[in-house]
């Protein structure tokens, strides 16, 4: 008898379970209006709602965190892309100005790129990717489309060091382009200045300053800057002037070396003078 029941159960257990559940369902339906059934249904649905709410909150918080992380990553990537595009735009504008300058200049200009900068307040220098192999030598002017940057100071085979105008060891003869008065330009650690100009010198704020053809270093007029202030105009017998350079030295990345042709004797004089400085 037991074997028969066991065999029937394993053979038709799905049907037995279905019949039992149907009977329980019919019984519960018949008792649907009973208070205990109502309380049970309220408890079950309430518990289900609480569990569902908790699970939803956990899933929602997790999704929000993942979404925020993804958005932060996208924002960082976009920031990097925008910054890169800005750099490309600035470099493109700089290169276009330089190309325009080269097209209108009747000089031998060697394009170069800055590979390092020194931000010392008194010893401003930059290193460029041209050297002796490219025909460079000490004393050659370095400039871009805005004006004079400095002078080649020392050369290796593949790179050179340039003393910028913001170097206390670099002194140049400059000229007021309007009045033709000349003086010695130097960097005092704070600004470019020309000192000890006589009171009779016709210098005005806004005058353009260029290199003088009488200079032992640069025999070509190159734009240097603009007079922005005259010091001691009412005192003493001399004036000092402050000059703002045309070049933004912080932003310069590309430049030209002016490979001007000079006599061998003049080259030797300039080189000796420059090395002594």
Backbone as CSV, one residue per row, in Angstrom:
resi,resn,N_x,N_y,N_z,CA_x,CA_y,CA_z,C_x,C_y,C_z
1,UNK,0.831,-1.198,0.000,0.000,0.000,0.000,0.885,1.276,0.000
2,UNK,1.869,1.257,0.849,2.772,2.409,0.949,3.510,2.632,-0.363
3,UNK,3.968,1.533,-0.993,4.667,1.646,-2.269,3.743,2.226,-3.338
4,UNK,2.480,1.815,-3.282,1.532,2.323,-4.270,1.310,3.827,-4.092
5,UNK,1.174,4.270,-2.835,0.974,5.693,-2.568,2.221,6.487,-2.961
6,UNK,3.391,5.923,-2.617,4.660,6.603,-2.951,4.816,6.734,-4.456
7,UNK,4.435,5.666,-5.180,4.555,5.687,-6.638,3.598,6.702,-7.245
8,UNK,2.360,6.715,-6.703,1.381,7.678,-7.204,1.835,9.125,-6.931
9,UNK,2.419,9.348,-5.757,2.868,10.704,-5.400,3.956,11.210,-6.326
10,UNK,4.984,10.399,-6.566,6.075,10.814,-7.438,5.646,10.906,-8.887
11,UNK,4.604,10.153,-9.245,4.136,10.183,-10.634,3.212,11.364,-10.893
12,UNK,2.427,11.741,-9.879,1.401,12.780,-10.089,1.468,13.902,-9.037
13,UNK,2.680,14.120,-8.496,2.776,15.099,-7.407,2.421,16.504,-7.874
14,UNK,2.727,16.861,-9.125,2.377,18.181,-9.627,0.874,18.392,-9.599
15,UNK,0.147,17.343,-9.967,-1.327,17.451,-9.972,-1.872,17.551,-8.548
16,UNK,-1.272,16.764,-7.632,-1.709,16.826,-6.234,-1.498,18.224,-5.641
17,UNK,-0.319,18.800,-5.942,-0.020,20.147,-5.441,-0.997,21.159,-6.021
18,UNK,-1.289,21.046,-7.304,-2.231,21.955,-7.954,-3.619,21.841,-7.325
19,UNK,-4.062,20.600,-7.066,-5.387,20.408,-6.462,-5.431,21.008,-5.061
20,UNK,-4.343,20.805,-4.307,-4.293,21.352,-2.944,-4.366,22.866,-2.964
21,UNK,-3.583,23.491,-3.872,-3.592,24.949,-3.969,-4.949,25.468,-4.411
22,UNK,-5.605,24.738,-5.320,-6.936,25.147,-5.746,-7.931,25.082,-4.593
23,UNK,-7.830,24.015,-3.809,-8.723,23.879,-2.671,-8.487,24.990,-1.646
24,UNK,-7.177,25.313,-1.406,-6.876,26.397,-0.476,-7.391,27.723,-1.002
25,UNK,-7.252,27.933,-2.313,-7.739,29.157,-2.920,-9.240,29.283,-2.802
26,UNK,-9.950,28.173,-3.072,-11.412,28.183,-2.954,-11.837,28.446,-1.518
27,UNK,-11.071,27.869,-0.588,-11.405,28.068,0.817,-11.198,29.537,1.214
28,UNK,-10.061,30.115,0.740,-9.794,31.514,1.062,-10.800,32.440,0.411
29,UNK,-11.214,32.087,-0.810,-12.231,32.906,-1.476,-13.541,32.899,-0.696
30,UNK,-13.869,31.721,-0.211,-15.112,31.617,0.570,-15.029,32.409,1.870
31,UNK,-13.801,32.575,2.385,-13.610,33.331,3.628,-13.096,34.748,3.366
32,UNK,-13.297,35.241,2.142,-12.699,36.499,1.709,-13.134,37.680,2.571
33,UNK,-14.319,37.625,3.086,-14.843,38.735,3.879,-14.537,38.596,5.362
34,UNK,-13.864,37.557,5.715,-13.550,37.351,7.134,-12.478,38.338,7.581
35,UNK,-12.566,38.831,8.831,-11.625,39.839,9.329,-10.190,39.336,9.357
36,UNK,-9.984,38.111,9.737,-8.628,37.562,9.800,-7.987,37.516,8.423
37,UNK,-8.797,37.169,7.386,-8.264,37.140,6.018,-7.903,38.542,5.561
38,UNK,-8.765,39.505,5.896,-8.465,40.889,5.518,-7.172,41.375,6.172
39,UNK,-7.026,41.025,7.456,-5.808,41.421,8.157,-4.573,40.771,7.551
40,UNK,-4.714,39.509,7.180,-3.597,38.786,6.576,-3.201,39.411,5.230
41,UNK,-4.244,39.739,4.420,-3.963,40.358,3.132,-3.302,41.723,3.320
42,UNK,-3.768,42.479,4.286,-3.168,43.786,4.551,-1.722,43.641,4.968
43,UNK,-1.464,42.636,5.825,-0.092,42.414,6.279,0.811,42.014,5.119
44,UNK,0.296,41.081,4.297,1.112,40.608,3.169,1.405,41.734,2.183
45,UNK,0.357,42.472,1.791,0.571,43.557,0.835,1.422,44.681,1.419
46,UNK,1.233,44.969,2.709,2.051,45.983,3.354,3.515,45.595,3.393
47,UNK,3.774,44.339,3.793,5.159,43.855,3.811,5.781,43.859,2.426
48,UNK,4.995,43.451,1.442,5.487,43.455,0.058,5.848,44.872,-0.392
49,UNK,4.999,45.841,-0.004,5.245,47.237,-0.392,6.522,47.765,0.248
50,UNK,6.702,47.426,1.557,7.901,47.885,2.253,9.157,47.303,1.612
51,UNK,9.140,45.996,1.372,10.294,45.333,0.768,10.581,45.906,-0.625
52,UNK,9.528,46.111,-1.402,9.692,46.666,-2.752,10.267,48.071,-2.708
53,UNK,9.775,48.883,-1.744,10.268,50.255,-1.613,11.746,50.276,-1.246
54,UNK,12.132,49.419,-0.281,13.530,49.373,0.131,14.427,48.946,-1.027
55,UNK,14.020,47.900,-1.725,14.809,47.410,-2.867,14.918,48.486,-3.945
56,UNK,13.796,49.183,-4.198,13.801,50.234,-5.222,14.746,51.360,-4.841
57,UNK,14.720,51.747,-3.539,15.617,52.822,-3.099,17.074,52.434,-3.245
58,UNK,17.390,51.176,-2.858,18.764,50.702,-2.969,19.209,50.696,-4.427
59,UNK,18.346,50.162,-5.290,18.684,50.104,-6.718,18.799,51.507,-7.293
60,UNK,17.862,52.407,-6.872,17.870,53.769,-7.393,19.136,54.521,-6.967
61,UNK,19.530,54.397,-5.701,20.742,55.055,-5.215,21.966,54.536,-5.953
62,UNK,22.007,53.234,-6.140,23.133,52.647,-6.865,23.194,53.156,-8.300
63,UNK,21.997,53.237,-8.935,21.951,53.728,-10.312,22.380,55.197,-10.379
64,UNK,21.928,55.996,-9.395,22.284,57.416,-9.380,23.791,57.592,-9.199
65,UNK,24.376,56.802,-8.298,25.820,56.897,-8.097,26.579,56.528,-9.361
66,UNK,26.140,55.463,-10.004,26.797,55.057,-11.250,26.647,56.127,-12.320
67,UNK,25.439,56.708,-12.384,25.193,57.750,-13.380,26.020,58.995,-13.091
68,UNK,26.110,59.367,-11.811,26.924,60.529,-11.444,28.397,60.307,-11.769
69,UNK,28.884,59.114,-11.487,30.278,58.803,-11.800,30.520,58.865,-13.302
70,UNK,29.558,58.332,-14.060,29.686,58.361,-15.518,29.670,59.804,-16.042
71,UNK,28.775,60.624,-15.478,28.691,62.016,-15.906,29.947,62.793,-15.524
72,UNK,30.490,62.510,-14.327,31.733,63.175,-13.929,32.874,62.796,-14.866
73,UNK,32.917,61.523,-15.232,33.961,61.086,-16.153,33.820,61.777,-17.504
74,UNK,32.572,61.842,-17.999,32.332,62.507,-19.281,32.691,63.977,-19.196
75,UNK,32.347,64.620,-18.060,32.662,66.035,-17.874,34.173,66.267,-17.873
76,UNK,34.911,65.365,-17.206,36.374,65.492,-17.188,36.954,65.318,-18.584
77,UNK,36.429,64.334,-19.309,36.920,64.111,-20.666,36.630,65.308,-21.566
78,UNK,35.417,65.890,-21.410,35.076,67.064,-22.215,35.957,68.257,-21.854
79,UNK,36.247,68.403,-20.541,37.121,69.491,-20.117,38.498,69.368,-20.754
80,UNK,39.025,68.126,-20.763,40.337,67.901,-21.382,40.296,68.189,-22.881
81,UNK,39.212,67.772,-23.521,39.083,68.015,-24.958,38.983,69.513,-25.254
82,UNK,38.167,70.222,-24.441,38.020,71.667,-24.637,39.354,72.364,-24.416
83,UNK,40.081,71.955,-23.359,41.381,72.563,-23.088,42.353,72.302,-24.236
84,UNK,42.294,71.078,-24.766,43.167,70.750,-25.896,42.819,71.602,-27.114
85,UNK,41.510,71.782,-27.363,41.088,72.601,-28.498,41.504,74.054,-28.309
86,UNK,41.424,74.547,-27.061,41.871,75.915,-26.802,43.357,76.060,-27.081
87,UNK,44.147,75.060,-26.627,45.591,75.096,-26.890,45.868,75.101,-28.386
88,UNK,45.126,74.239,-29.121,45.303,74.200,-30.568,44.934,75.539,-31.196
89,UNK,43.852,76.161,-30.677,43.429,77.446,-31.216,44.466,78.533,-30.983
90,UNK,45.017,78.573,-29.748,46.032,79.578,-29.428,47.280,79.369,-30.282
91,UNK,47.711,78.104,-30.389,48.908,77.804,-31.185,48.658,78.110,-32.660
92,UNK,47.431,77.812,-33.129,47.102,78.090,-34.519,47.164,79.584,-34.809
93,UNK,46.617,80.384,-33.868,46.652,81.841,-34.045,48.090,82.352,-34.031
94,UNK,48.894,81.799,-33.120,50.293,82.210,-33.033,51.041,81.863,-34.312
95,UNK,50.809,80.645,-34.825,51.498,80.213,-36.041,51.046,81.016,-37.253
96,UNK,49.760,81.366,-37.310,49.272,82.179,-38.422,49.923,83.557,-38.408
97,UNK,50.052,84.151,-37.214,50.719,85.453,-37.115,52.173,85.355,-37.564
98,UNK,52.819,84.244,-37.152,54.219,84.062,-37.520,54.374,83.857,-39.023
99,UNK,53.451,83.085,-39.629,53.509,82.859,-41.065,53.293,84.157,-41.821
100,UNK,52.351,84.972,-41.320,52.123,86.271,-41.943,53.340,87.162,-41.840
101,UNK,54.003,87.105,-40.685,55.219,87.901,-40.505,56.318,87.431,-41.452
102,UNK,56.445,86.111,-41.582,57.495,85.576,-42.457,57.229,85.928,-43.909
103,UNK,55.951,85.932,-44.317,55.620,86.247,-45.704,55.975,87.683,-46.067
104,UNK,55.887,88.600,-45.087,56.133,90.009,-45.384,57.555,90.443,-45.067
105,UNK,58.330,89.588,-44.424,59.692,89.957,-44.038,60.692,89.534,-45.112
106,UNK,61.653,90.438,-45.383,62.673,90.126,-46.379,63.956,89.714,-45.684
107,UNK,63.849,88.748,-44.823,64.993,88.273,-44.060,65.012,86.750,-44.078
108,UNK,66.145,86.202,-43.675,66.267,84.752,-43.541,65.814,84.358,-42.134
109,UNK,64.614,83.774,-42.042,64.019,83.415,-40.753,63.991,81.899,-40.589
110,UNK,64.543,81.428,-39.485,64.560,80.001,-39.189,63.495,79.706,-38.133
111,UNK,62.455,78.943,-38.465,61.421,78.634,-37.467,61.945,77.710,-36.383
112,UNK,61.591,77.987,-35.138,62.048,77.179,-34.006,60.926,77.063,-32.993
113,UNK,61.079,76.082,-32.103,60.091,75.847,-31.056,60.798,75.835,-29.701
114,UNK,60.154,76.448,-28.713,60.722,76.475,-27.364,60.548,75.106,-26.708
115,UNK,61.641,74.583,-26.142,61.568,73.280,-25.475,61.637,73.417,-23.955
116,UNK,62.060,74.559,-23.459,62.039,74.795,-22.011,62.149,76.293,-21.754
117,UNK,61.649,76.715,-20.568,61.672,78.126,-20.189,62.208,78.260,-18.771
118,UNK,62.879,79.370,-18.515,63.291,79.738,-17.164,62.479,80.957,-16.747
119,UNK,61.764,80.832,-15.594,60.899,81.912,-15.152,61.555,82.760,-14.061
120,UNK,62.881,82.753,-13.994,63.583,83.582,-13.014,63.271,85.056,-13.266
121,UNK,63.155,85.824,-12.194,62.795,87.233,-12.342,63.929,88.057,-12.935
122,UNK,65.151,87.557,-12.863,66.291,88.325,-13.377,67.033,87.628,-14.517
123,UNK,66.864,86.325,-14.660,67.619,85.566,-15.661,66.662,84.832,-16.597
124,UNK,65.845,85.588,-17.300,64.889,84.970,-18.218,65.578,84.363,-19.425
125,UNK,65.460,83.046,-19.584,66.054,82.347,-20.729,65.074,81.303,-21.243
126,UNK,65.238,80.926,-22.505,64.490,79.821,-23.095,65.448,78.966,-23.896
127,UNK,65.113,77.697,-24.038,65.884,76.785,-24.887,65.060,76.468,-26.122
128,UNK,65.696,76.463,-27.280,64.995,76.205,-28.536,65.606,74.988,-29.226
129,UNK,64.854,74.425,-30.170,65.243,73.170,-30.799,66.098,73.352,-32.063
130,UNK,66.862,74.419,-32.131,67.820,74.631,-33.216,69.203,74.862,-32.622
131,UNK,70.244,74.463,-33.380,71.597,74.616,-32.871,72.593,74.887,-33.972
132,UNK,73.830,74.530,-33.703,74.897,74.774,-34.669,74.635,74.067,-35.994
133,UNK,74.023,72.886,-35.931,73.744,72.156,-37.172,72.794,72.932,-38.083
134,UNK,72.003,73.807,-37.488,71.033,74.584,-38.262,71.583,75.962,-38.638
135,UNK,72.851,76.211,-38.313,73.482,77.478,-38.674,73.374,78.550,-37.616
136,UNK,72.960,78.217,-36.420,72.836,79.213,-35.363,74.190,79.520,-34.735
137,UNK,74.287,80.720,-34.195,75.485,81.162,-33.495,75.077,82.225,-32.476
138,UNK,75.890,82.445,-31.454,75.562,83.476,-30.459,75.444,84.856,-31.098
139,UNK,74.451,85.602,-30.634,74.253,86.964,-31.118,73.114,87.125,-32.093
140,UNK,72.526,86.027,-32.584,71.426,86.143,-33.538,70.139,86.549,-32.821
141,UNK,69.372,87.481,-33.395,68.103,87.893,-32.782,67.045,86.795,-32.880
142,UNK,66.193,86.742,-31.867,65.082,85.790,-31.823,63.792,86.604,-31.698
143,UNK,62.801,86.297,-32.515,61.589,87.103,-32.551,60.393,86.255,-32.978
144,UNK,59.201,86.847,-32.867,58.000,86.245,-33.440,57.205,87.347,-34.126
145,UNK,55.956,87.100,-34.458,55.156,88.083,-35.174,54.845,89.327,-34.379
146,UNK,55.107,89.322,-33.068,54.816,90.486,-32.233,56.033,91.387,-32.043
147,UNK,57.227,90.797,-32.039,58.423,91.616,-31.870,59.603,90.818,-31.378
148,UNK,60.600,91.527,-30.885,61.849,90.909,-30.435,61.630,90.144,-29.132
149,UNK,62.180,88.932,-29.088,62.098,88.103,-27.880,63.421,88.125,-27.126
150,UNK,64.524,88.025,-27.834,65.820,88.006,-27.170,66.943,87.751,-28.152
151,UNK,68.056,87.256,-27.614,69.273,87.021,-28.388,69.782,85.611,-28.094
152,UNK,70.233,84.912,-29.138,70.865,83.605,-28.932,72.133,83.802,-28.108
153,UNK,72.233,83.069,-27.003,73.367,83.240,-26.080,74.409,82.136,-26.228
154,UNK,73.944,80.894,-26.332,74.872,79.767,-26.415,74.260,78.699,-27.303
155,UNK,75.100,77.990,-28.043,74.613,77.000,-29.006,75.290,75.652,-28.795
156,UNK,74.494,74.594,-28.817,75.006,73.232,-28.939,74.685,72.765,-30.359
157,UNK,74.934,71.491,-30.625,74.690,71.005,-31.975,73.203,71.021,-32.339
158,UNK,72.348,70.645,-31.371,70.927,70.465,-31.681,70.003,71.439,-30.969
159,UNK,70.499,72.256,-30.064,69.636,73.227,-29.389,70.466,74.444,-28.990
160,UNK,69.755,75.518,-28.613,70.418,76.765,-28.223,69.695,77.382,-27.037
161,UNK,70.428,78.207,-26.298,69.861,78.956,-25.179,69.724,80.419,-25.605
162,UNK,68.555,80.968,-25.336,68.246,82.344,-25.726,68.063,83.193,-24.472
163,UNK,68.767,84.306,-24.415,68.511,85.293,-23.369,67.357,86.173,-23.829
164,UNK,66.278,86.190,-23.058,65.144,87.031,-23.422,65.390,88.462,-22.961
165,UNK,64.489,89.350,-23.350,64.587,90.743,-22.905,64.466,90.852,-21.391
166,UNK,63.866,89.826,-20.756,63.736,89.833,-19.300,64.942,89.156,-18.648
167,UNK,66.115,89.574,-19.074,67.366,89.070,-18.528,68.262,90.274,-18.241
168,UNK,68.709,90.394,-16.987,69.471,91.577,-16.592,70.816,91.673,-17.305
169,UNK,71.300,90.580,-17.867,72.596,90.581,-18.544,72.505,91.008,-20.009
170,UNK,71.279,91.182,-20.507,71.103,91.574,-21.902,70.805,93.077,-21.972
171,UNK,71.657,93.802,-22.685,71.481,95.243,-22.863,71.540,95.544,-24.349
172,UNK,70.567,96.314,-24.820,70.458,96.611,-26.242,70.297,98.106,-26.462
173,UNK,70.873,98.584,-27.569,70.631,99.966,-27.982,69.291,100.010,-28.709
174,UNK,68.376,100.848,-28.199,67.048,100.965,-28.804,66.802,102.412,-29.209
175,UNK,65.755,102.598,-30.029,65.466,103.918,-30.580,63.972,104.179,-30.525
176,UNK,63.617,105.419,-30.177,62.231,105.855,-30.275,61.915,106.029,-31.760
177,UNK,60.964,105.266,-32.263,60.711,105.256,-33.698,60.207,106.610,-34.206
178,UNK,59.559,107.371,-33.348,59.022,108.670,-33.769,60.080,109.761,-33.723
179,UNK,60.737,109.903,-32.561,61.662,111.021,-32.362,63.116,110.674,-32.677
180,UNK,63.435,109.379,-32.819,64.768,108.878,-33.171,65.761,108.985,-32.031
181,UNK,65.336,109.321,-30.807,66.242,109.317,-29.662,66.612,107.887,-29.300
182,UNK,67.864,107.700,-28.867,68.351,106.368,-28.556,68.758,106.254,-27.093
183,UNK,68.753,105.006,-26.592,69.186,104.737,-25.233,69.469,103.250,-25.068
184,UNK,69.917,102.877,-23.882,70.244,101.480,-23.592,69.060,100.823,-22.871
185,UNK,68.521,99.792,-23.479,67.403,99.053,-22.888,67.943,97.944,-21.988
186,UNK,67.359,97.822,-20.798,67.755,96.737,-19.909,66.555,96.320,-19.057
187,UNK,66.660,95.144,-18.459,65.639,94.606,-17.562,66.150,94.755,-16.129
188,UNK,65.379,95.430,-15.265,65.829,95.669,-13.895,65.253,94.686,-12.886
189,UNK,64.621,93.641,-13.364,64.007,92.652,-12.480,62.521,92.825,-12.341
190,UNK,62.015,94.027,-12.688,60.581,94.305,-12.604,59.993,94.744,-13.947
191,UNK,60.752,95.517,-14.693,60.242,96.012,-15.967,61.402,96.399,-16.877
192,UNK,61.092,96.556,-18.165,62.075,97.030,-19.135,62.184,98.540,-19.016
193,UNK,63.391,99.038,-19.017,63.592,100.468,-18.817,64.754,100.988,-19.651
194,UNK,64.675,102.265,-19.973,65.791,103.004,-20.564,66.065,104.157,-19.608
195,UNK,67.270,104.224,-19.095,67.597,105.200,-18.041,68.484,106.327,-18.557
196,UNK,68.504,107.386,-17.763,69.407,108.526,-17.989,69.214,109.187,-19.352
197,UNK,67.956,109.337,-19.734,67.664,110.098,-20.943,67.616,111.584,-20.589
198,UNK,68.224,112.430,-21.374,68.185,113.872,-21.065,66.765,114.416,-21.130
199,UNK,66.531,115.467,-20.363,65.214,116.084,-20.337,64.790,116.573,-21.723
200,UNK,65.782,116.876,-22.557,65.472,117.378,-23.900,65.020,116.274,-24.851
201,UNK,65.137,115.014,-24.413,64.735,113.896,-25.280,63.235,113.947,-25.510
202,UNK,62.845,113.899,-26.761,61.425,113.966,-27.129,60.823,112.557,-27.029
203,UNK,60.441,112.197,-25.820,59.851,110.876,-25.569,58.439,111.079,-25.023
204,UNK,57.483,110.359,-25.572,56.092,110.457,-25.131,55.525,109.071,-24.854
205,UNK,54.571,109.032,-23.932,53.874,107.774,-23.655,53.139,107.328,-24.926
206,UNK,53.299,106.072,-25.277,52.687,105.536,-26.494,53.641,105.430,-27.657
207,UNK,54.848,106.028,-27.525,55.840,105.912,-28.599,56.289,104.458,-28.762
208,UNK,56.517,104.074,-30.000,57.017,102.738,-30.293,58.540,102.724,-30.204
209,UNK,59.066,101.653,-29.604,60.510,101.507,-29.427,60.997,100.345,-30.277
210,UNK,62.074,100.569,-31.020,62.654,99.537,-31.883,64.145,99.426,-31.585
211,UNK,64.759,98.358,-32.085,66.210,98.227,-31.946,66.891,99.198,-32.909
212,UNK,68.040,99.672,-32.487,68.755,100.664,-33.297,69.711,99.977,-34.263
213,UNK,69.846,100.568,-35.442,70.785,100.039,-36.432,72.232,100.241,-36.008
214,UNK,72.453,101.100,-35.030,73.817,101.327,-34.535,74.215,100.313,-33.466
215,UNK,73.299,99.407,-33.103,73.597,98.409,-32.081,74.693,97.466,-32.560
216,UNK,75.557,97.080,-31.651,76.618,96.122,-31.995,76.084,94.702,-32.043
217,UNK,74.836,94.499,-31.590,74.246,93.159,-31.610,73.235,92.996,-32.731
218,UNK,72.329,93.956,-32.859,71.262,93.847,-33.859,71.343,95.045,-34.782
219,UNK,71.652,94.797,-36.057,71.782,95.892,-37.010,70.532,96.073,-37.855
220,UNK,69.415,95.463,-37.399,68.140,95.546,-38.109,67.082,96.106,-37.169
221,UNK,66.297,97.109,-37.572,65.244,97.632,-36.707,64.163,96.569,-36.452
222,UNK,64.012,96.182,-35.198,62.998,95.213,-34.816,62.120,95.807,-33.720
223,UNK,60.811,95.597,-33.776,59.930,96.157,-32.751,60.212,95.557,-31.377
224,UNK,60.296,96.411,-30.374,60.585,95.987,-29.001,59.365,96.160,-28.109
225,UNK,58.794,97.368,-28.101,57.658,97.612,-27.228,57.142,99.025,-27.345
226,UNK,56.391,99.443,-26.314,55.759,100.758,-26.300,56.074,101.447,-24.975
227,UNK,56.345,102.740,-25.027,56.575,103.526,-23.812,55.250,103.649,-23.052
228,UNK,55.233,103.207,-21.793,53.994,103.274,-21.000,54.099,104.257,-19.831
229,UNK,55.333,104.692,-19.489,55.469,105.628,-18.368,56.823,106.333,-18.447
230,UNK,56.808,107.610,-18.074,58.039,108.396,-17.977,58.261,108.714,-16.506
231,UNK,59.414,108.296,-15.971,59.711,108.499,-14.554,60.486,109.798,-14.343
232,UNK,60.237,110.436,-13.195,60.927,111.665,-12.788,60.844,112.782,-13.827
233,UNK,59.664,113.036,-14.384,59.604,114.088,-15.414,59.814,115.495,-14.859
234,UNK,59.617,115.669,-13.534,59.726,117.001,-12.938,60.997,117.178,-12.111
235,UNK,61.788,116.131,-11.938,62.945,116.197,-11.055,64.215,115.839,-11.815
236,UNK,65.349,116.352,-11.329,66.645,115.979,-11.880,66.839,116.484,-13.292
237,UNK,67.904,115.995,-13.907,68.230,116.401,-15.282,68.079,115.243,-16.275
238,UNK,67.706,114.053,-15.753,67.526,112.882,-16.616,66.149,112.266,-16.365
239,UNK,65.663,111.582,-17.371,64.413,110.831,-17.278,64.681,109.345,-17.470
240,UNK,63.868,108.553,-16.833,63.835,107.117,-17.100,62.469,106.785,-17.696
241,UNK,62.435,105.828,-18.588,61.158,105.430,-19.170,60.936,103.938,-18.956
242,UNK,59.692,103.563,-18.846,59.296,102.156,-18.713,58.667,101.723,-20.023
243,UNK,59.104,100.568,-20.500,58.643,100.054,-21.789,57.918,98.725,-21.580
244,UNK,56.764,98.603,-22.206,56.031,97.341,-22.202,56.370,96.575,-23.477
245,UNK,56.890,95.371,-23.313,57.275,94.567,-24.478,56.050,94.182,-25.303
246,UNK,56.245,94.109,-26.604,55.171,93.640,-27.481,54.876,92.158,-27.299
247,UNK,55.848,91.432,-26.753,55.754,89.966,-26.668,55.262,89.552,-25.288
248,UNK,54.296,88.626,-25.285,53.869,87.988,-24.042,54.742,86.747,-23.853
249,UNK,55.784,86.875,-23.026,56.792,85.822,-22.913,56.214,84.526,-22.331
250,UNK,55.179,84.624,-21.532,54.592,83.421,-20.935,53.912,82.556,-21.999
251,UNK,53.315,83.197,-22.988,52.520,82.465,-23.977,53.318,82.029,-25.205
252,UNK,54.538,82.506,-25.336,55.315,82.192,-26.540,55.758,80.732,-26.526
253,UNK,55.480,80.028,-27.606,55.940,78.642,-27.780,56.704,78.463,-29.089
254,UNK,56.388,79.276,-30.073,57.029,79.182,-31.383,57.651,80.534,-31.726
255,UNK,58.781,80.494,-32.434,59.498,81.734,-32.726,60.353,81.571,-33.981
256,UNK,61.041,82.666,-34.341,61.967,82.654,-35.462,63.334,83.134,-34.988
257,UNK,64.369,82.611,-35.620,65.720,83.128,-35.428,66.093,83.874,-36.699
258,UNK,66.476,85.139,-36.542,66.841,85.975,-37.688,68.301,85.713,-38.031
259,UNK,68.502,84.978,-39.100,69.856,84.608,-39.523,70.362,85.654,-40.505
260,UNK,70.628,86.852,-39.982,71.045,87.949,-40.850,72.494,87.771,-41.305
261,UNK,72.783,88.221,-42.518,74.118,88.065,-43.116,74.974,89.266,-42.750
262,UNK,76.124,89.022,-42.155,77.013,90.093,-41.734,78.442,89.746,-42.138
263,UNK,79.275,90.741,-42.073,80.679,90.500,-42.403,81.337,89.695,-41.286
264,UNK,82.393,88.986,-41.631,83.077,88.158,-40.651,83.650,89.011,-39.524
265,UNK,84.205,90.178,-39.853,84.783,91.045,-38.829,83.710,91.521,-37.856
266,UNK,82.542,91.911,-38.381,81.472,92.390,-37.515,80.941,91.238,-36.661
267,UNK,80.878,90.040,-37.209,80.449,88.871,-36.437,81.367,88.652,-35.249
268,UNK,82.669,88.752,-35.489,83.628,88.540,-34.404,83.484,89.604,-33.324
269,UNK,83.280,90.857,-33.718,83.095,91.935,-32.741,81.846,91.698,-31.900
270,UNK,80.760,91.341,-32.551,79.508,91.102,-31.836,79.647,89.925,-30.881
271,UNK,80.284,88.837,-31.351,80.434,87.638,-30.521,81.254,87.946,-29.273
272,UNK,82.385,88.670,-29.453,83.209,89.000,-28.297,82.452,89.871,-27.314
273,UNK,81.711,90.852,-27.831,80.933,91.732,-26.958,79.883,90.952,-26.191
274,UNK,79.222,90.069,-26.899,78.128,89.312,-26.280,78.633,88.338,-25.215
275,UNK,79.762,87.690,-25.478,80.328,86.752,-24.510,80.785,87.481,-23.256
276,UNK,81.354,88.668,-23.438,81.777,89.450,-22.260,80.597,89.807,-21.369
277,UNK,79.407,89.943,-21.945,78.218,90.265,-21.165,77.759,89.063,-20.363
